[in-house]
Amino acid sequence: MNIRIEPASLSGSTVAPPSKSAAHRVLIAAALATHSTEIILPEESEDIQATRECLQALGAQCRRDNGVLQINPINTGLPSAELDCCESGSTLRFLLPVAASLGKPVTFRGRGRLPDRPLSPFLEELQAHGCQFSAQRLPFVLSGKLQPGCFQLPGNISSQFISGLLFALPGLPQDSSIELSTDLESSGYVDLTREILAQFGIVIQQEKRIFRIPGNQSYISPGKIVIEGDWSNAAFFLAAGALSGPLECRGLKANSSQGDKRILQELRRFGAQVDEQSGRVVVSPGTLNGCRIDVGEIPDLLPILAVVAAFAKGSSTLYNAARLRLKESDRLTAVRNMLLTLGGKAEETPDSLIIHGQDQLLGGLVDSCNDHRIVMAASIAACRCQNPVCVRNAQVVSKSWPNFFSVYASLGGQANHVI
């Protein structure tokens, strides 16, 4: 599906979709609990569907009714399982140690760039603790049973490795620890994991770079849990408020552990007007000026921060971003190409983007590179373009937000499907 987006200001009010990051974690915790859990989840993206279907393949029972997902725990009696993680890196990295803790053969599959996304040194560490893999990249069969002990990993590769172990290790019979050889990047995502684990009664202790996980713990269902709003996806429309608003977004948790709530801090640094009140945020245009932003803790914000930078006076640098080359696309190259295609000025280094701001972009034809965040970023850029923006394969936005273009239209956007 290709989308043609006419230049039009975005303003008004909307509600943030459920957090994809929180939903992954709550679904897994619920599947490991001793009793069923009701999850308030009004929308389900393709990535969340992948996690739900993998949990069902492992033996959980899931039933959806009127925006409520009921999950009954995994039936550990199944002899084997086959998990299709689709294109969801979170699903794969979270469920690898969880499946390993069940002690039965599990086949893992994936699509798109997922088989090429790195799993080392995660697989090697799992192998050192009782697991065997039929191959070092997808598809493969996981066999053996995860054993407790000391797990050693770098903290600057993927926080998802850490979160996956934090889900699996509490249920093992003895205590375990995770020792990081470097500082942890994207630490907010691990904080979110620990917060959700605590809601299910799981105790994790942290001392600087060491996580201590007591064994023989049980996941205790809270009964009902509401998935908080998604700061990562809301960031696109909050940025639209800075470019053309004012725009209000409701349903966002002010004290959320989601690292991408930092979008408000960065929009303020650019010069936008940001008004936070209980349960709502309003962003309005201001005089935007370029700035330097370390995106090491907020990699998913780079595409939309790059769009804001494209309309800020002077130059901006988004740095510490090398890991973005291993996402659904090489996001540094994909974002640079998007801006150049639209008439912007951007340069790429091995770990950064340098963007030279302009008052307006021209518009043009953008390749989504099969990346949902490129689709959303290009759509927001269209509100300050002279001519229409066309996006190839825009249907990939469903990976994280199937209703994105419906919300876009409700705020004054004009997006039409074309062949």
N, C-alpha and C positions, 0 to 999 in steps of 0.2 A: 504494500500500500504506500503510495506517495501522497504527500500533503502539500497543498499550496496555501501559504499563509500571507494574507494581505497586511500591509502596514496598518496598525491600529493601536491606539493606546489601551492599556489594560488598567482597570481600576475597579473598586468595589470591595466585596467581602466574600470570603470563602472559608471552608473548613479543611484543616489538614487531613490527609488520609491517614489510616493506621500505620504506625511505624513498621517498616519491613524488618528492621534490625530487631526490634522488640518481639515481633510476631514469630520470627524464626526461633528465638530463644524460649518464648513461652510455650510454643507447640512442643518443642523437644522436652522441656521440663515436665509438661503435662503428660507426655507419653511415658515418662519414666516414673510417674507418681504412683502411689499406692491406690488412689481412688480417682474417679473421673473429675474432669475440670470443664467448666463452661467458660469459653473465651469470647468476649465481645469483640467481633472482628467484622465490621460492616463491609469491607472490601478485601478481596484476595488477589494479589498479584501473581504472575506466573512463577516467580521465585518462591513465594509462600506456598503455592499449590505444589511445587516440586517437593518442598520439605514435608508437607502434609502427606502426599502420596508415598514418599519414601518411608515415613513413619507407619503408614498403613501396611506397606510391604513388610515391615519388621514385625507387624502383629498388633499395632494399635488400631482401635476402632474410632472412626471420625464421622460425625453426623452434623450437617450444616442446616440451620433453620432460622430464617429471618435475621441474618446478621450475627447469629450466635453459633459458634463451633464447639460441639461437645466432643471431648477426647477421652476415651477409655484407655487405660495403660496398655503397654506392649505385652502381648502374650509370648512369653519367652519359650514356649514349647514348640514353635515352628522350627522345622529342621534346617531351613535355608531361606534366603531372601535375595531378590534382585532389585537394586535401587537405581532408578534413572534420575540423576541429579539435574538433567536438562542443561541449562547454562548457569546454574546457581553455584558460585564458589562457596557461599556460606553453607549451603546444604551439604556439599561434599566435605568440607573441612570440619564442620561440626559433627557430622554423622560418622565419619571414619572411626574415631575412638569410641563413640557410643556403640556402633555395631561391633567393634572389636571386643567390647566389654561383655557382649552377649554370648560369645564363644561358639558361634555357628558360621558356616560359610556364607559369605555375602558377596554378590557380584555388584560392582559399581560401574555405571555408565554415565556418559555426559555428551554434550553437543557443543557446536560452535567452537569457541576458543577454550572451553573448559578443559579438554584433554591436554592443552598446551600450557595451562597455568601451573606454576611450580608447586610441587608437593614435597620437595626436598628442603630441609632435612627432616621433615615431619615423618615421612614413611620410614626413614632409617631409625628414628627414635622409637616408633611403634614396633619395628622389627626387633629392636633391642629389648623389648618388653613383651615378647611372646607372640607377635603377629607375623604372618607370612603373606606375601603378595605375589600373585602370578606374573605381574609386570610392574614396571615403575611408572607407567602412565595409563590413563584410562583407555579402554576398559580393562579391569582386572578383577580377580577374585581375592577377597580377604579371607584368610582362615587363621586358625589358632585362637587364643584368648588373651586379651590384654591383662598383663600382670602389674601389680602395684610396684612402686619404687620411685627413684629419682629420675625425672625427665629433664633433659638439658636442651635448651633451644635458644637461638638468638631472638631478641625482642623486636628486631627491625625488619622482619620479613613479612609476617602476617599475624595480626592479633587473633585471627580466626583459629590458628593452631592452638593458641592458649585457651581460648574459649571452648573449643572442642574437648580438650582434656579436662577442663573444669566441669563439664557436664558428665564425663565418664568416670573420673577417678573417685568421686564420693561413694559410688556403689560397690567398689572393690573391697575385698575383705580386710586389707591392711592399709595403713596410712601411706600417702604419696606426697611428693613435692615436685614443683616445677621451678627450675633455676634458669634464669635468663642471663646470657652472656653479654648482652648489651641493654641499654635502656629500651623500654617498651614504647613503640610507636602506635598511634591510634589507641591510646590507653583508655579513652572514653568508651570504646566498644567492650573492653574487658570489664570496666566499671559497670556497664549495663548488664553484662552477663552475671556478675556477682550480685547485683541488685535483684535480678530475677531469681537467681538461685536462692537468695535469702527469703524471697517470698514463698518459696517451696520448702523452707526449713533447712536448707543446706548451708553448712558452715565452711567458710574459706578464710584462711589467715594469710595476710600479706606482710612481708618485711622487705621493703625496697624491691630487689629483683627476685625475691623468692616467694612463691605461693605454697602454703602448707595445706594439704587437704586430708583431713581425718577420713579414714575408711569406714566401711560398714554403716554409711548413712542412708536414710530413706527420704525420698521426695514426698513431702506431705502436701497434697493439693490444698490451695486456699479456697477451693469450691468454685468461685467465680473471679475472673480477672478481666480487666478492661485494657485493651492495647492502646497505649498513648499515641498521640499524634506524631507524625514523621517530620522531624526537622530537616532531614536531607532532601525530601521532595518539596516540602513547603518553601525551602530556600529559593526555588526557581521563581515562585510568585512573589516572595518577599523582595527579591531582586527586581522584579518587574515594577514593584512599588517605587523603588529607587530611580527607575528609568522613566516611568510614565504615570505612576499612581495618582493619588494615594491608594493603597491597597491594604485591606485588613485580612488577617488570617487568624482563625479561632481554633481552639482545640489543641494548643501546644502547651506542653508542661514546662513551666519556667525553670524548675530545678531538675530538669531531665539529665540523665547521665549521657544522653546522646551527644557526642562531640560536635555534631554539626549545628547545634544551637549557637555555635560561634559565628554563624552567618550574621547575626545582629551586630556583633562587635566589629566585624569586617565591613559591613555596610556603613556603620558609623564612621569608621576610619576613612572610607572613600568620601564621606561627606553627606550621606543620606540622612534624613530625619527619621528616627526610630522611636516609637512610643509604645512602651510595654505596660500592659495592665493585666489584671488577673484573667488568665485564659485567652488573652487576645494580644495580637501585635499589629500595629499599623506602621507601615513604611511609606514615606513620602519623598519626592525628589528633593535634592539639594544640589549645591555646587560640588560636582564630583572631581576629585583630584587623585592622581595615581599614587600607589603606595607599594611597599614590599610586603609580601605575605608568605610566611612559612606554612605550607600546606601539609607538612608531615603528619600532623594529627587530624587533618580534615581533608583527606585526598578526594573524597566524593564531591567536595564543594568547588574543586578547581574549574570544571567547565562553566559554571554560572558566575564564578568570580571573574573568569576571563572575559565573559560577556560584559559585566559591569566595567571592567578595566578598559574595554574597547571604546567606551563612551566617557572615560575620565580624562581630564586634562593631564598632559604629560605622559610619562611612562610608568608602567607597573611591572613588577617581577613577582611571579608565583614560583617559589623555589622549594627544594627538598621534596621533589615530586617524581623521582625515578620509578617508584613502585607503580605509578599510573600507567606505565608501559605494559603492564601485565593484567590489565582489566579486560572488559569485554572487547575493547579495542586497545591499540596503543594510544592512550588518551592524550598524551602530550602532542603527538603528531596529528591526531584526529581533531583536537581543538584548534591547533594552529591552522590546519587546512580549512576548517570551518570559517575561521575569522578571515583568512585570506580570500576565500571564495566570496564572502560577503562584502569584500572591499576594505577590510581592516588591515592593520599592520601588526604583524607578530613574528617573533623569532623564537627558535627552539634551541635549547642546550640539552646536554644529556639528562639534566634533572630539573629543568625549569622552563618557563615561558616568559618571554619579555614582550609586553603588549604596549603599543603606542596608541594612545587614545585619540578619538575623533568625535566631532559633534554628531555625526550621522554616518551610517554605513549604506552601501548601495543596494544590497539584496543579492539573490542568486540561488544557485542549485547546490544544496549541501548533501553530501553522502553521509548517512547516519553511521556508517561503519559497523552496523549491527549493534549499536550502543545506545541504550535508552537515554543516557544522560546527554549525549550529543543531540538527540531529537529535541529534548526539552530545552536545552541551552539555545539551539538555533531558533526555536519557536519564540523564546523570550527576546532574542536579538531582533526579531522581526518588528517589534513594536517601535524600534528606532531606525528602521531602514526606509530608504526612498522608494524601493520597488519590492515586489513580493519575494518571499523566501519559499523555495520548494525544498522539501526534505524527502530523500529517497528512503524507502523501507521504514517509514515512520511507525509501522505497527510494532516495532520492537519496544516501544514505550511501555507496552503491557508487561514487560518484565518486572517493572516496579510500580507502575501506576496506570492501570487500564483506563481510568476515567480522566486522564490528564486533559485530553482535548475537549471533553465536556465541560470541565471546569474552566478551561481556557476561553471557551465560547461564552460562558456565563459572566466572564469579566470583561467582555467586549471584544475578544479576539475573533478573527475571521479566518478559520481554517477549513479548507475543503478538500475532500479526497479526490485525487485524480488518478488516472490509469498510468 
